[in-house]
Amino acid sequence: MTPEDLARLHQRCFDNTPRPWSTDEFSGLLASAGVFLLTRAHGFLLGRAIAGEAELLTLAVDPGHRRMGAGAALTTEFAVAARDLGAETGFLEVAADNIGARALYRRLGWIEAGTRRGYYGAGLDALTLRLEL
């Protein structure tokens, strides 16, 4: 997937957030140290592993293809890839009102580690989740 492909899919998946990521933002991230991209049909995951920790930066699955296992597969692949890159712990932020994503992460063993007030804009908090890899 090209940065343009990633930005288009991100737009379809996150049209209700303050601002989906741009092509330039994806290009910059992909050029950054420790960043890795995992892809599946109709979805992708962007992660970063550095200094023993990994961050799941974003997970996007086309809305018409959700609840078919791609998100779970990508998240599981993230844990393997991060561990292979030397990470011992994974982190992510998820919108507090994103019930589907929260259920997915909980099912895969992620636990709540904190809250970032207003992370996604006024009145929309993020939960920080942690996974021991």
NORSULLIN-V222921 format. One record per residue. N is the residue number from 1. RES is the residue in one small letter. SS is DSSP state (H for helix, E for strand, - for the rest). PSI is psi in whole degrees, 0 to 359 (NA if undefined). OMEGA is omega in whole degrees, -180 to 180 (999 if undefined). Layout:
((N & RES & SS & PSI & OMEGA) (N & RES & SS & PSI & OMEGA))
This chain:
((1 & m & - & 137 & 178) (2 & t & - & 164 & 175) (3 & p & H & 326 & 177) (4 & e & H & 317 & 178) (5 & d & H & 316 & -179) (6 & l & H & 315 & -179) (7 & a & H & 319 & 179) (8 & r & H & 315 & 180) (9 & l & H & 320 & 179) (10 & h & H & 320 & 178) (11 & q & H & 316 & 180) (12 & r & H & 327 & -176) (13 & c & H & 331 & -173) (14 & f & - & 43 & -179) (15 & d & - & 348 & 180) (16 & n & - & 2 & 178) (17 & t & - & 168 & -180) (18 & p & - & 320 & -180) (19 & r & - & 117 & 174) (20 & p & - & 162 & -178) (21 & w & - & 149 & -178) (22 & s & - & 168 & 175) (23 & t & H & 316 & 180) (24 & d & H & 321 & 178) (25 & e & H & 318 & 177) (26 & f & H & 318 & 178) (27 & s & H & 314 & 180) (28 & g & H & 316 & 179) (29 & l & H & 316 & -178) (30 & l & H & 336 & 178) (31 & a & - & 356 & -176) (32 & s & - & 151 & 178) (33 & a & - & 138 & 174) (34 & g & - & 357 & -177) (35 & v & E & 138 & 178) (36 & f & E & 150 & -178) (37 & l & E & 129 & 174) (38 & l & E & 136 & -178) (39 & t & E & 153 & 172) (40 & r & E & 165 & 174) (41 & a & - & 127 & 175) (42 & h & - & 15 & 179) (43 & g & E & 167 & 176) (44 & f & E & 163 & 174) (45 & l & E & 135 & 176) (46 & l & E & 125 & -180) (47 & g & E & 170 & 178) (48 & r & E & 136 & 177) (49 & a & E & 127 & -180) (50 & i & E & 140 & 175) (51 & a & - & 41 & 175) (52 & g & - & 0 & 179) (53 & e & E & 153 & 177) (54 & a & E & 147 & 177) (55 & e & E & 128 & 172) (56 & l & E & 104 & -173) (57 & l & E & 315 & 177) (58 & t & E & 148 & 176) (59 & l & E & 125 & -179) (60 & a & E & 124 & 174) (61 & v & E & 129 & -179) (62 & d & - & 130 & -177) (63 & p & H & 328 & 179) (64 & g & H & 355 & -178) (65 & h & H & 21 & 179) (66 & r & - & 163 & 178) (67 & r & - & 30 & 178) (68 & m & - & 8 & 174) (69 & g & - & 350 & -178) (70 & a & H & 316 & -180) (71 & g & H & 316 & 178) (72 & a & H & 318 & -180) (73 & a & H & 315 & 179) (74 & l & H & 320 & -180) (75 & t & H & 322 & 176) (76 & t & H & 318 & 177) (77 & e & H & 325 & 177) (78 & f & H & 313 & -178) (79 & a & H & 318 & 180) (80 & v & H & 311 & -179) (81 & a & H & 317 & -180) (82 & a & H & 317 & 178) (83 & r & H & 318 & 179) (84 & d & H & 334 & 179) (85 & l & - & 9 & 174) (86 & g & - & 4 & -180) (87 & a & - & 144 & 177) (88 & e & - & 338 & -178) (89 & t & E & 141 & 176) (90 & g & E & 149 & 178) (91 & f & E & 156 & 172) (92 & l & E & 162 & 170) (93 & e & E & 139 & 177) (94 & v & E & 141 & 179) (95 & a & E & 134 & -177) (96 & a & - & 333 & -179) (97 & d & - & 6 & 180) (98 & n & - & 80 & -174) (99 & i & H & 318 & -179) (100 & g & H & 312 & 179) (101 & a & H & 319 & 179) (102 & r & H & 320 & 179) (103 & a & H & 318 & 178) (104 & l & H & 308 & -178) (105 & y & H & 319 & 178) (106 & r & H & 316 & -180) (107 & r & H & 330 & -178) (108 & l & - & 7 & 173) (109 & g & - & 3 & 177) (110 & w & - & 141 & 179) (111 & i & E & 149 & -179) (112 & e & E & 131 & -178) (113 & a & E & 348 & -179) (114 & g & E & 180 & -180) (115 & t & E & 138 & 174) (116 & r & E & 103 & -178) (117 & r & - & 130 & 176) (118 & g & - & 18 & -176) (119 & y & - & 322 & -179) (120 & y & - & 19 & -179) (121 & g & - & 176 & -177) (122 & a & - & 123 & 175) (123 & g & - & 2 & 180) (124 & l & - & 101 & -178) (125 & d & - & 160 & 172) (126 & a & E & 143 & 170) (127 & l & E & 134 & 174) (128 & t & E & 127 & 180) (129 & l & E & 153 & -177) (130 & r & E & 145 & 176) (131 & l & E & 125 & 173) (132 & e & E & 125 & -176) (133 & l & - & NA & 999))
